[in-house]
């Protein structure tokens, strides 16, 4: 019997997205080395700064409470950066051409990478916070503060994952995507993640205080330590929403340019 493929029922957008999310999660589980490195590297940095540099930076022994928010975002950055490589791989290995023969919108493959990255990074964040509690991190945050901190972390991950996805779309090779993404991972080191910006040279303070990572870290730090949030939360939300909007538009435009309107 000959089936009329033109009469095939087109799957819903929700079903299509779910399939691609599952595909990306399966790929992540199979690439255990990259997944473990994205979790272990921030943990090793936390242990390094807490036990090696912590005594010099804060003789009172409370440095772990200061550094944990920065480590959380560092972990999110490492985890999100792999999205650039995954997207670039899909765009260069011919799989998109195969998806375009199906009655689906192939751009959902990008959505799948982004959502699966969000899930992976939230799980990694839980692990990092668990290790932080074991090495002495203490917080008096209530349910509302924890909810706000987790929401801020999730928004940050979502925004930067879309940014890495856009980088993967414009990069010519997965290696190039990895290199471009690696450059963004230096931003936490030029912020208040590890030391207060007031201890930096004057010219560097301007960079550290006016880049997106610092207000996000200060917001999470204030929520977890019970300190006043002040205006940092609005700067953090503004930066994340701006990066998310620009990255989504950039991704859609780049995908149409490379793969066509499908």
C-alpha positions in Angstrom: 0.0 0.0 0.0 1.3 3.4 -0.9 0.9 6.1 1.7 0.4 9.7 0.8 3.1 11.5 2.7 1.5 14.9 1.9 -1.5 13.8 4.0 0.6 13.0 7.0 -0.7 14.7 10.1 1.7 17.4 11.2 2.7 17.0 14.8 2.0 19.9 17.2 4.7 22.4 18.2 4.6 21.0 21.7 5.2 17.4 20.6 8.0 18.5 18.2 9.7 20.5 20.9 9.4 17.5 23.4 11.0 15.2 20.9 14.0 17.5 20.3 14.4 18.1 24.0 14.5 14.4 24.6 17.0 14.0 21.8 19.3 16.6 23.3 19.0 15.1 26.8 19.9 11.7 25.5 23.0 13.1 23.8 24.0 14.8 27.1 23.7 11.5 29.0 25.9 9.8 26.4 28.5 12.5 26.6 29.2 11.8 30.3 32.8 13.3 30.1 31.6 16.7 29.1 28.7 16.6 31.6 31.0 15.6 34.5 33.6 18.3 33.5 30.9 21.0 33.5 30.1 20.0 37.1 33.5 19.1 38.5 35.4 22.2 37.2 33.3 24.7 39.2 33.5 22.4 42.2 37.2 22.3 42.0 37.4 26.0 41.7 35.2 26.4 44.7 37.4 24.1 46.8 40.5 25.9 45.5 39.3 29.4 46.4 37.8 28.2 49.7 40.7 26.3 51.1 43.7 27.8 49.3 42.8 31.5 48.8 40.0 31.8 51.3 42.1 32.3 54.4 44.0 35.2 52.8 40.9 36.8 51.3 38.8 36.5 54.4 40.7 35.4 57.6 37.3 35.1 59.4 36.5 31.9 57.4 33.4 33.2 55.7 34.8 33.5 52.2 32.8 30.4 51.1 29.6 32.4 51.7 30.9 35.1 49.4 32.2 32.9 46.6 29.3 30.4 46.2 27.1 32.7 44.1 29.9 33.3 41.7 30.7 29.5 41.5 27.0 28.9 40.7 27.1 31.2 37.7 30.5 29.8 36.6 28.9 26.4 36.7 26.0 27.6 34.6 28.3 29.3 32.1 30.4 26.1 31.6 27.2 24.1 31.2 25.6 26.5 28.8 28.8 26.8 26.6 28.4 23.3 25.3 25.2 24.4 23.6 27.3 26.3 21.1 29.2 23.2 20.1 26.0 21.1 19.9 24.2 23.5 17.7 27.2 24.0 15.4 27.5 20.2 15.1 23.9 19.9 14.0 24.3 22.7 11.5 27.4 21.2 9.9 26.8 17.4 9.9 23.8 17.4 7.6 21.1 16.5 10.2 19.2 19.7 9.6 18.7 18.7 5.9 17.1 15.4 7.1 14.9 17.2 9.5 13.7 19.5 6.7 12.2 16.5 4.9 9.8 15.9 7.8 6.5 17.8 8.4 8.0 19.8 11.3 9.7 23.1 11.8 13.4 22.2 12.1 14.2 25.2 14.2 12.8 23.3 17.1 16.2 21.5 17.2 17.6 24.7 18.6 14.8 24.9 21.2 15.6 21.4 22.2 19.2 22.2 22.8 18.3 25.3 24.9 15.7 23.6 27.1 17.8 20.5 27.7 20.7 22.8 28.6 18.5 24.6 31.1 17.5 21.2 32.7 21.1 20.0 32.8 22.4 23.2 34.4 19.7 23.4 37.0 20.6 19.8 38.1 24.3 20.8 38.1 23.5 23.9 40.2 21.8 21.7 42.8 24.9 19.5 43.0 27.2 22.5 43.4 25.0 24.0 46.1 25.0 20.6 47.9 28.9 20.5 47.8 29.0 24.1 49.0 26.9 23.2 52.0 29.3 20.4 52.8 32.3 22.8 52.8 30.7 25.3 55.0 28.3 27.4 53.0 25.5 28.7 55.3 22.4 30.7 54.4 19.5 32.1 56.3 17.4 32.6 53.2 13.7 31.7 53.5 11.5 30.1 50.9 10.8 33.4 49.1 14.5 34.3 48.9 15.4 30.8 47.6 12.6 31.0 45.0 13.9 34.3 43.9 17.5 33.1 43.7 16.5 29.9 41.7 14.4 32.0 39.4 17.3 34.4 38.8 19.7 31.5 38.1 17.2 29.9 35.7 16.7 33.2 33.8 20.5 33.7 33.6 21.0 30.1 32.3 18.2 30.6 29.7 19.5 33.9 28.5 23.1 32.7 28.1 22.1 29.4 26.6 20.3 31.2 23.9 23.3 33.4 23.4 25.6 30.3 23.1 23.0 28.8 20.7 23.3 31.9 18.5 27.1 31.6 18.6 26.8 28.0 17.5 24.6 29.0 14.5 27.0 31.6 13.2 30.2 29.7 13.8 31.5 27.8 10.8 32.8 24.8 12.7 32.2 23.3 16.2 35.8 24.1 17.1 35.2 27.7 16.3 31.9 27.7 18.3 33.9 26.3 21.3 36.5 29.1 21.0 33.9 31.9 20.8 32.0 30.4 23.7 35.1 30.1 25.8 35.8 33.8 25.5 32.5 34.5 27.3 33.5 32.3 30.2 36.0 34.9 31.3 33.2 37.3 32.3 32.8 35.9 35.8 36.4 36.5 36.5 35.9 40.2 35.6 33.1 40.6 38.1 32.4 40.5 41.8 32.3 36.7 41.7 35.6 36.2 43.6 36.5 39.6 45.1 34.6 42.8 45.6 35.0 45.1 42.6 36.2 47.9 44.9 39.5 46.0 45.3 40.2 46.2 41.6 42.1 48.9 39.8 39.9 51.9 38.9 39.9 51.2 35.2 38.8 47.6 35.8 36.1 48.6 38.2 34.3 50.3 35.4 34.3 47.1 33.4 33.3 44.9 36.4 30.5 47.1 37.6 28.9 47.6 34.2 28.8 44.1 32.7 25.9 41.7 33.1 27.5 39.1 35.4 28.1 41.4 38.4 24.4 42.4 39.1 23.3 38.8 38.7 25.8 37.6 41.2 25.1 40.5 43.7 21.3 39.7 43.4 21.9 36.0 44.1 24.3 36.8 46.9 21.9 39.2 48.6 19.0 36.7 48.4 21.0 33.9 49.8 22.6 35.9 52.6 19.6 37.9 53.6 21.2 41.2 52.6 19.3 44.1 50.9 19.0 43.6 47.2 18.8 47.3 46.3 18.8 48.1 42.6 21.0 45.2 41.5 18.0 43.0 40.9 16.6 45.4 38.3 19.9 45.6 36.5 20.2 41.8 36.6 16.7 41.3 35.2 17.2 43.9 32.6 20.5 42.4 31.4 19.1 38.9 31.3 15.9 39.9 29.4 17.9 42.0 27.0 20.4 39.2 26.3 17.6 36.7 25.9 15.6 38.8 23.5 18.6 39.7 21.3 19.9 36.1 21.3 16.5 34.6 20.3 16.1 37.1 17.4 19.7 36.5 16.4 19.2 32.7 16.5 16.0 32.8 14.5 17.6 35.1 11.8 20.8 33.0 11.7 18.8 29.7 11.4 16.6 31.1 8.5 19.7 32.3 6.7 21.5 29.0 7.0 18.6 26.5 6.8 15.8 28.3 5.2 12.3 29.0 6.4 11.3 25.6 7.6 
